[in-house]
């Protein structure tokens, strides 16, 4: 063939637009073909292969193609149940497309659709990974701020509790002071746990071996 065009369905799923072209200059202008408009739009809407051996008699949105090409064939680009676009080939001289030609065009269209779908999935995965990493960074920043803001007053409470403990007479009931000290230690462990969550994700958690029961 002399011309190959890949027409891709836009994000709204209503219009075919030129994705990439190769061949004769002027035979692949930037176009917008609504679904069901012209022979190619109708073939796309029905997800069918179409052969136009006499392009001069074909119903085309791009009438200018008739001045350049004599014959054309199109095949749908389908991934799963989703229409991605159309593969379009054309010749300058009149050509009779055989059954083998049509089969080959359909095989190429299937391979191209699979490649486009892999590309789409790869881009979606990359975007999702970037979004997840950004969310993790934001979470770590929040955890660091929360831990810092909690530790500042907690440190003051701890110092004040120790000071009060030293001021108590030896015979005084130290139960309340001991409860406060244990509560402070428990809160400090919770703050450390918050920071450890971020370290686990960032592979920065240090192991501290110690005997346990």
C-alpha positions as CSV (number, residue, x, y, z in Angstrom):
1,X,0.0,0.0,0.0
2,X,1.0,3.6,-0.4
3,X,-0.6,5.2,2.6
4,X,-1.1,4.0,6.2
5,X,-3.1,6.0,8.7
6,X,-3.9,5.1,12.3
7,X,-7.1,6.9,13.4
8,X,-7.6,6.9,17.2
9,X,-10.9,7.4,19.0
10,X,-10.9,10.5,21.2
11,X,-11.4,10.5,25.0
12,X,-15.1,11.2,24.5
13,X,-15.5,8.1,22.3
14,X,-17.3,10.0,19.6
15,X,-14.7,11.1,17.0
16,X,-11.8,9.4,15.1
17,X,-8.7,11.6,14.9
18,X,-5.3,11.1,13.1
19,X,-2.9,9.4,15.5
20,X,0.0,8.6,13.2
21,X,0.5,8.5,9.4
22,X,2.9,7.3,6.8
23,X,3.0,7.5,3.0
24,X,2.1,10.2,0.5
25,X,2.2,13.8,1.8
26,X,-1.3,15.2,1.8
27,X,-3.0,11.8,2.0
28,X,-3.0,11.9,5.8
29,X,-4.2,15.3,7.0
30,X,-5.3,15.9,10.5
31,X,-8.9,14.9,10.5
32,X,-11.9,14.4,12.7
33,X,-14.3,11.8,11.6
34,X,-17.4,11.4,13.8
35,X,-18.6,7.8,14.4
36,X,-21.2,6.8,11.9
37,X,-20.2,9.6,9.6
38,X,-19.1,8.4,6.2
39,X,-18.0,4.9,5.3
40,X,-15.1,4.8,7.7
41,X,-17.2,6.3,10.6
42,X,-19.9,3.7,10.0
43,X,-17.4,0.8,9.8
44,X,-15.9,2.0,13.1
45,X,-19.2,2.2,14.8
46,X,-20.0,-1.3,13.7
47,X,-16.4,-2.5,14.4
48,X,-16.2,-3.9,10.9
49,X,-13.6,-4.2,8.2
50,X,-14.5,-2.2,5.1
51,X,-13.0,-2.4,1.6
52,X,-13.4,0.5,-0.9
53,X,-11.7,-0.6,-4.2
54,X,-13.2,2.4,-6.1
55,X,-12.6,5.3,-3.7
56,X,-14.3,7.7,-6.1
57,X,-17.7,6.2,-5.4
58,X,-17.2,5.9,-1.6
59,X,-18.9,8.1,1.0
60,X,-15.9,9.8,2.7
61,X,-15.7,12.6,5.2
62,X,-12.3,13.5,3.6
63,X,-13.3,14.0,0.0
64,X,-9.8,15.3,-0.7
65,X,-8.5,11.7,-0.5
66,X,-10.2,10.8,-3.7
67,X,-7.8,13.1,-5.5
68,X,-4.8,11.2,-4.2
69,X,-5.9,7.6,-3.6
70,X,-7.8,5.1,-5.8
71,X,-8.5,2.3,-3.3
72,X,-8.7,2.0,0.5
73,X,-9.4,-0.6,3.2
74,X,-10.0,-0.1,6.9
75,X,-10.0,-2.4,9.9
76,X,-11.1,-1.7,13.5
77,X,-8.6,-1.5,16.4
78,X,-10.4,-3.3,19.2
79,X,-9.0,-4.3,22.6
80,X,-11.4,-6.5,24.6
81,X,-14.8,-4.8,24.1
82,X,-13.3,-1.4,23.6
83,X,-12.9,0.4,20.2
84,X,-9.6,2.2,20.1
85,X,-9.6,3.4,16.5
86,X,-9.2,2.3,12.9
87,X,-6.3,1.2,10.8
88,X,-6.5,2.7,7.3
89,X,-4.5,1.7,4.2
90,X,-4.7,3.1,0.7
91,X,-3.2,2.8,-2.8
92,X,-2.7,5.2,-5.6
93,X,-3.6,2.7,-8.2
94,X,-6.9,0.8,-8.2
95,X,-6.4,-2.4,-6.2
96,X,-8.5,-5.5,-5.6
97,X,-8.1,-6.5,-2.0
98,X,-8.1,-10.3,-1.8
99,X,-9.3,-12.3,1.2
100,X,-5.7,-12.8,2.2
101,X,-5.2,-9.0,2.1
102,X,-8.2,-8.4,4.3
103,X,-7.1,-11.2,6.7
104,X,-3.6,-9.7,6.9
105,X,-5.0,-6.2,7.5
106,X,-7.2,-7.6,10.4
107,X,-4.2,-9.4,11.9
108,X,-2.1,-6.2,11.8
109,X,-5.0,-4.3,13.3
110,X,-5.3,-6.8,16.2
111,X,-1.6,-6.6,16.9
112,X,-1.7,-2.8,16.8
113,X,-4.7,-2.7,19.1
114,X,-2.9,-5.0,21.6
115,X,0.1,-2.7,21.6
116,X,-2.0,0.4,22.1
117,X,-3.8,-1.3,25.0
118,X,-0.5,-2.3,26.6
119,X,0.7,1.3,26.2
120,X,-2.5,2.6,27.8
121,X,-2.2,0.2,30.7
122,X,1.4,1.0,31.2
123,X,0.7,4.7,31.3
124,X,-2.2,4.2,33.7
125,X,0.0,2.1,36.0
126,X,2.8,4.7,35.9
127,X,0.3,7.4,36.7
128,X,-1.1,5.3,39.6
129,X,2.3,4.6,40.9
130,X,3.3,8.3,40.8
131,X,0.1,9.2,42.6
132,X,0.7,6.5,45.2
133,X,4.2,7.7,45.8
134,X,3.0,11.3,46.1
135,X,0.4,10.2,48.6
136,X,3.0,8.3,50.6
137,X,5.3,11.3,50.7
138,X,2.4,13.5,51.9
139,X,1.5,10.9,54.5
140,X,5.1,10.7,55.7
141,X,5.3,14.5,55.9
142,X,2.0,14.6,57.9
143,X,3.3,11.8,60.2
144,X,6.5,13.7,60.8
145,X,4.7,16.9,61.6
146,X,2.2,15.1,63.9
147,X,4.9,13.2,65.7
148,X,6.9,16.5,66.2
149,X,3.9,18.4,67.4
150,X,3.0,15.6,69.8
151,X,6.4,15.0,71.2
152,X,7.0,18.7,72.1
153,X,4.2,18.9,74.7
154,X,4.8,15.3,75.7
155,X,8.4,16.0,76.6
156,X,7.3,19.0,78.7
157,X,4.7,16.8,80.5
158,X,7.4,14.1,81.1
159,X,9.8,16.6,82.6
160,X,7.1,18.2,84.8
161,X,6.0,14.7,86.0
162,X,9.6,13.7,86.9
163,X,10.0,17.0,88.7
164,X,6.8,16.5,90.7
165,X,7.9,12.9,91.5
166,X,11.1,14.2,93.0
167,X,9.2,16.8,95.1
168,X,6.9,14.2,96.6
169,X,7.7,13.1,100.2
170,X,9.1,9.6,100.6
171,X,5.9,8.5,102.4
172,X,3.6,10.0,99.8
173,X,1.4,7.8,97.6
174,X,3.2,7.8,94.2
175,X,0.5,5.8,92.4
176,X,-0.8,8.8,90.4
177,X,2.7,9.8,89.4
178,X,3.5,6.3,88.3
179,X,0.3,6.2,86.2
180,X,1.3,9.4,84.5
181,X,4.8,8.1,83.7
182,X,3.4,4.9,82.2
183,X,0.9,6.9,80.1
184,X,3.7,9.2,78.9
185,X,5.8,6.1,77.9
186,X,2.8,4.6,76.1
187,X,2.1,7.8,74.2
188,X,5.8,8.0,73.2
189,X,5.6,4.4,71.8
190,X,2.5,5.3,69.8
191,X,4.4,8.3,68.3
192,X,7.3,6.0,67.5
193,X,4.9,3.6,65.8
194,X,3.6,6.4,63.6
195,X,7.2,7.2,62.5
196,X,7.9,3.5,62.0
197,X,5.1,3.2,59.4
198,X,6.9,5.7,57.2
199,X,10.2,4.0,57.8
200,X,8.7,0.7,56.7
201,X,7.6,2.1,53.4
202,X,10.9,3.8,52.9
203,X,12.9,0.7,53.9
204,X,14.6,2.8,56.6
205,X,13.4,0.9,59.6
206,X,16.3,-0.2,61.8
207,X,16.0,-3.5,63.7
208,X,16.9,-3.4,67.4
209,X,17.5,-7.0,68.6
210,X,16.7,-7.7,72.2
211,X,15.7,-10.7,74.3
212,X,12.0,-11.3,74.7
213,X,9.9,-13.8,76.6
